[in-house]
């Protein structure tokens, strides 16, 4: 067994010429021959000349090993020189990148040198300042969007179309979900954090733009809120684009958008468009059906004391006069209102519409819209409220009594619903309670087809 003189590694093979560990040449083993044991007789077969040749061969091998060792040492020195040069070049490149960043130049060159990870960014960066306020703002905005989409939902605002109404609900909860993930992505330093932050503010911007364009009947407060949303979305979009803090928290070279992220973007865009298309087609189909039904009702032969507005047919009570006029309570929506009057008995207003919501909440909305401003200031007493069946249709009613300068006036308000056709007929009567038979006579004469 031998030991390498350079690294100290033990080598079992006595015939090895180089070290297995460091590659350095090993000295040749020279066998020492005792001069006394050498005989010059021909019987032994070994002469003095043979001894001299062995010694000369060993000396030559030793010189050759010394040359190889010198060559290996020179190569080692050259390798160390090259390593030092490369290290100096790396230091120079890093110093150059630091100088560029200190001078306000692009930081992407430094990002290329450093391979960022989420763990490293969490340990070496902190969320503060405007970015903290942005995270708070989208959390609050997401909650408000989801809550308001449900709390303020009214089918009448969408022409009775569930598909159109579902767009606001979907976007409301979609904004909440995106806000939650955006907060999580920034806190965990995910590569797609900035992508979802921009997606949130873009959705806020677009939805408010659409609300402004389609807000012909919106009040000042609704328009003011939409304009604030547009300004808010614009400011935060450019903040995410230009902020140095955002660049520090999520460096550009670290950012990455996956296929799932693009799929979510497409879903948020396509699903509302599909709902809108289905909703509009449903409304157009329903309008065509209503026009067909109205044309059929108008073609029905009427008696002398019968009247129709295309939706319902009714009979004028005896001793009552009838007049009609067209009103436009909503833009591009005309209603025919009939006035039945007998000065000795009372007055009755009648009109029809499309509505199959028979709930008391819906009935109360009709009540509020029909109650006059002057009547609200009068002293009133609730007489009766409930529902009854009229020719197989549900009729919801409410009766109150007003005190008008010492005279009692009764307001009898009825809404008759026909579930088959989706129509309703409103009958609003005023009298002094001297004769009420005319109310039931009008209600029982109403036909929806």
DAKA-V182421 format. One record per residue. D_LAST is the distance of its C-alpha to the last C-alpha in Angstrom with 1 decimal. Layout:
((D_LAST) (D_LAST))
This chain:
((116.1) (116.0) (114.3) (112.8) (114.8) (111.9) (109.0) (110.9) (108.8) (110.8) (111.2) (112.4) (113.1) (116.7) (116.3) (113.3) (114.0) (110.9) (109.0) (105.6) (104.1) (105.3) (106.8) (110.2) (113.2) (115.3) (119.2) (121.0) (122.9) (126.6) (128.7) (132.0) (134.9) (138.1) (141.1) (143.2) (141.1) (141.5) (144.3) (145.8) (147.2) (146.0) (145.1) (142.2) (140.9) (140.1) (142.2) (142.3) (140.7) (137.6) (137.4) (137.5) (134.7) (132.4) (133.0) (132.4) (129.1) (127.8) (128.7) (126.8) (123.7) (123.9) (124.0) (121.0) (119.0) (119.9) (118.7) (115.3) (115.0) (115.8) (113.1) (110.4) (111.3) (111.1) (107.7) (106.5) (107.6) (105.7) (102.5) (102.8) (103.3) (100.1) (98.1) (99.4) (98.4) (94.9) (94.6) (95.8) (93.2) (90.3) (91.5) (91.7) (88.1) (86.8) (88.7) (87.3) (83.7) (84.4) (85.8) (82.8) (80.4) (82.6) (82.5) (78.7) (78.3) (75.7) (75.8) (74.6) (78.2) (78.8) (75.6) (76.9) (80.1) (78.4) (75.9) (73.5) (71.8) (69.3) (72.0) (74.4) (71.9) (71.0) (74.7) (75.7) (72.7) (70.9) (67.4) (67.9) (67.1) (64.0) (63.1) (62.9) (60.6) (58.4) (58.0) (57.2) (54.6) (52.7) (52.7) (51.2) (48.8) (47.6) (46.9) (45.1) (42.9) (41.9) (41.3) (39.3) (37.0) (35.8) (36.3) (34.3) (31.5) (28.1) (25.1) (23.8) (27.0) (26.1) (22.5) (21.6) (23.7) (26.1) (28.2) (29.0) (29.7) (32.0) (34.2) (35.5) (36.0) (37.9) (40.1) (40.8) (42.2) (43.7) (45.7) (46.9) (48.0) (49.8) (51.5) (52.8) (54.2) (55.7) (57.6) (58.8) (59.9) (61.9) (63.5) (64.5) (65.4) (63.2) (63.4) (59.7) (59.6) (59.5) (56.9) (54.4) (55.4) (54.6) (51.3) (50.2) (51.1) (49.5) (46.1) (46.4) (47.2) (44.4) (41.6) (42.7) (42.9) (39.3) (38.2) (40.1) (38.7) (35.0) (35.5) (34.2) (32.7) (35.5) (38.0) (41.7) (42.5) (40.3) (41.9) (45.3) (44.8) (43.8) (46.8) (49.1) (47.8) (48.6) (52.1) (52.6) (51.7) (54.0) (57.0) (56.8) (56.4) (59.6) (61.3) (60.7) (62.0) (65.1) (66.2) (69.7) (68.8) (65.9) (68.3) (70.8) (68.4) (66.8) (69.2) (67.8) (69.9) (68.5) (64.8) (62.8) (59.1) (58.2) (55.6) (53.6) (53.6) (52.3) (49.6) (48.4) (48.3) (46.2) (43.8) (43.4) (42.6) (40.5) (38.3) (36.6) (36.2) (34.5) (32.1) (31.5) (30.8) (28.4) (26.6) (26.3) (25.1) (22.5) (21.2) (21.4) (19.4) (16.7) (16.7) (16.4) (13.4) (11.7) (12.9) (11.6) (7.9) (8.6) (10.5) (7.9) (5.8) (9.4) (10.4) (8.6) (11.7) (12.1) (14.9) (17.8) (17.0) (13.4) (12.7) (10.3) (11.5) (9.1) (7.5) (6.7) (7.5) (10.7) (13.8) (17.3) (19.8) (22.8) (25.7) (23.7) (23.7) (21.0) (21.8) (20.1) (21.7) (21.1) (22.8) (23.8) (24.4) (25.0) (26.7) (24.5) (21.3) (20.0) (17.8) (16.9) (18.4) (18.1) (21.2) (21.3) (25.0) (27.5) (31.0) (32.2) (29.4) (27.9) (25.4) (21.9) (20.4) (16.7) (15.1) (12.6) (13.5) (13.4) (15.4) (15.6) (19.2) (19.4) (23.2) (25.2) (26.8) (23.6) (22.8) (26.4) (25.9) (23.2) (25.6) (28.5) (26.7) (25.6) (29.0) (31.2) (34.7) (36.3) (34.5) (36.0) (39.5) (38.9) (40.0) (37.1) (36.7) (34.0) (32.7) (30.1) (27.9) (25.7) (22.3) (20.6) (17.8) (15.1) (12.9) (13.7) (12.9) (16.1) (17.2) (20.3) (22.4) (25.9) (28.0) (31.3) (33.8) (35.7) (39.2) (39.3) (42.8) (43.2) (39.9) (37.2) (33.7) (30.8) (28.1) (25.0) (22.8) (19.5) (17.1) (14.0) (12.9) (10.1) (12.3) (10.2) (8.4) (11.5) (10.1) (12.0) (12.5) (16.2) (17.7) (21.4) (23.5) (27.3) (29.4) (32.8) (31.7) (32.7) (29.3) (26.3) (24.2) (22.0) (20.7) (19.3) (18.1) (15.9) (14.7) (13.9) (12.0) (9.4) (5.7) (3.8) (0.0))
